[in-house]
Amino acid sequence: MAGADRALLRRRAARVADLLHQRYGSPRHGNKDDPLDELVFILLSQMTTHWSYNRVFDRLKAHFPTWDGVLKASEPELRHLIEDAGLSRQKAPRIQKIVSRAVADFGHADLSALRQMSTGRAEEYLCSLPGVGVKTAKCVLMYAVGRPVLPVDTHVWRVCRRLGLVGEDVPYPEVHEALESVVPPRARYRLHVNGIMLGRQVCKAKRPLCGECPLAGVCPFPTRQGR
């Protein structure tokens, strides 16, 4: 990509982030300040609904005030505690393995050591944990460690493709790097959290509500679709 094109996209991304912040106010979506709390919270959220995983996380924390207690629980007991979040047969052993790794690597059930690592090293470590991919790792780093990374879920990916910030032909495994190259660090948090809201409410996969979109003045998608 030419330097001039990249600069144009960076300006568009910054403008988009500002407009989305004006509409949605950059909410935290219930995310946690502690890295291990946030990781478990995200794992519980996978393939389930907003309200169920919030409820399940609160129940789990009430039952295990510290994550060390998870290792003392039987897998059936843990599965029972989180079954409302779905896929408990996958999530329960995954959570126990992650807590066990934290204890083995850092001496206690805690991931605060991520704060002392470079962003790249912290992301690499998180991706080495069971069931943790790039998007999940970046969410932990963004919400709980305060790093200027850009997690890309299906909503953010769709919004950014329609905005022309990333090409339609860029495969998902490459989309994080592609977007971070054009979205300024200060705009990444806003683009992520508000992009989720926009994708859920307005920029839907089918029948997007372009007439209600706060980005109508900067988005080429309606024109491309003949609207």
C-alpha positions, 0 to 999 in steps of 0.5 A: 500500500502506498504511503498516501493511501495509508495516510488517507485510511489512517485519517478515515479510521480516526474520524470513524472512531471519533464519530462512533464515540460520539454515538456510543460513548465507548462502553466496556461491555462488562470487561474486567481489569484483571487479566485472568478475570478478563480471560475467563470472562471472554472464554465464558462469552464464546458461543453464548449470550451477553446476559448468560455469561455475565451471570455465569462469571459472577457465579464463578467468582462468588464460588471461587474468590481466588482462581486457585480454587478452580484447581481444587474443584472436580471437572463435573463441579466446574461444568455444573457452575458454568453450564448456563454459558454453554459448551461447559464440557469444553470450557471447564477443562480449558479454564482449569488448564489455563489456571494450572499454566498460570500457577506453573509459569508464575507461581500463582493463579494470576496473569499480572506478569503480562503487564511487564511483558512487551505487547508482542510477547504478552500476545504470544504467551496468551495465544499459547494457552488452551483455547486462546486465539489472537482476538481473545489475546488482544481483548485481554491486552486491551481491556485488562493490560491497557495496550493499544491493540485492536481485537477484531470480531465478526462485527468489527471485521464487517464494519471495517470491510464496508468502510474500506479500511481493510480489503474484502480479500484479506483473510481473517488470520491477517486482518488484525495486522492489516487493520492495526497498520491503518488504525492509529493506536489512540483510535483502536479502543474506540473502533473496537468497542463501538464497532461492536455496537454498530455491527449489532444494531445498525451495520448488520450482515443482512439488511444494514440500516445505512440510513441510520448510520452515524458513519454515512458521511464517510462510508462508501458502502451504501454507494457500492450497493446502489443505495 
